[in-house]
Amino acid sequence: MKASELRGKNAGELKDLLLELRKEQFSLRMQHGNGNLEGRHQLKTVRRDIARVKTVMNQIQGESA
């Protein structure tokens, strides 16, 4: 997921995406805890996607202030 793709979305869509990514992160953490997670890189990818979404949300909020 690229930041340029995220900038095309509105605040509501970004909030929904953030919620979805956090649920995915929780699921991956549980799989890791149980020893069922095969690709540990997935955790890193989801964590970075969450950071991207939060960054774009803050940029949008800063522009409207």
C-alpha positions as CSV (number, residue, x, y, z in Angstrom):
1,M,0.0,0.0,0.0
2,K,1.4,3.4,-1.0
3,A,0.8,6.7,0.6
4,S,-0.3,8.2,-2.7
5,E,-3.2,5.6,-2.8
6,L,-4.1,6.6,0.7
7,R,-4.2,10.3,-0.1
8,G,-7.0,9.7,-2.5
9,K,-9.3,8.5,0.3
10,N,-11.4,10.5,2.6
11,A,-11.2,10.5,6.4
12,G,-14.0,7.9,6.9
13,E,-12.4,5.5,4.6
14,L,-9.0,5.9,6.3
15,K,-10.6,5.2,9.7
16,D,-12.2,2.1,8.4
17,L,-8.9,0.9,6.9
18,L,-7.0,1.6,10.1
19,L,-9.6,-0.4,12.1
20,E,-9.2,-3.3,9.6
21,L,-5.4,-3.2,9.8
22,R,-5.4,-3.2,13.6
23,K,-7.7,-6.3,13.6
24,E,-5.3,-7.9,11.1
25,Q,-2.3,-7.0,13.4
26,F,-4.1,-8.5,16.4
27,S,-4.8,-11.7,14.5
28,L,-1.2,-12.0,13.4
29,R,0.1,-11.4,16.9
30,M,-2.2,-14.2,18.2
31,Q,-1.0,-16.5,15.5
32,H,2.6,-15.6,16.3
33,G,2.0,-16.3,20.0
34,N,0.5,-19.7,19.3
35,G,3.3,-20.6,16.9
36,N,1.1,-20.7,13.9
37,L,2.5,-17.7,12.0
38,E,4.6,-18.8,9.0
39,G,5.7,-15.5,7.5
40,R,6.9,-13.1,10.3
41,H,7.3,-10.4,7.6
42,Q,3.6,-10.0,7.6
43,L,3.7,-8.3,11.1
44,K,6.2,-5.8,9.8
45,T,4.2,-5.0,6.7
46,V,1.0,-4.5,8.7
47,R,2.7,-2.3,11.2
48,R,4.2,-0.1,8.5
49,D,0.8,0.1,6.7
50,I,-0.8,1.3,10.0
51,A,1.9,4.0,10.3
52,R,1.3,5.1,6.7
53,V,-2.5,5.4,7.3
54,K,-1.9,7.4,10.5
55,T,0.6,9.7,8.8
56,V,-1.9,10.5,6.0
57,M,-4.7,11.0,8.5
58,N,-2.5,13.6,10.4
59,Q,-1.6,15.3,7.1
60,I,-5.3,15.6,6.2
61,Q,-6.2,16.9,9.6
62,G,-3.4,19.5,9.5
63,E,-4.5,20.8,6.1
64,S,-8.1,21.3,7.3
65,A,-7.0,23.2,10.5
